[in-house]
């Protein structure tokens, strides 16, 4: 059973920086694609970034390109999201996601419970 716990959220001023962590337990992340999602007040959950199991490929939402960096340390079973030049519109609950498909194309997907990021206006 894979469990994900996010940490590192908090209150920052516009233009500030923050780093989120997602610590996994129960399983190693070696074979999982990892992603960060967020949900702002009154809005639907949206994808922010994802990273391949070997960290060779990354994707970012247009709204965060150039400002956010996703990384992973499989030895520590942890995924990170470094956020720079934060804007008020980045305010949201940020969720960690793990995804994998086995050789029979059966999908396994897991979510953390989220961490709050607030950027003052």
ABEGO torsion letter per residue (X at the ends): XBBBBBBGBEBBBBGBBBBBBBBBBGBBAAABBBBBBBBBBGBBBBBABBBBAAGABBBBBAAABGABBBBBBAAAGBBBBBBBGBBAAABBBBBBBBBBBBAAGBBBBBBBAEBBBBBBX
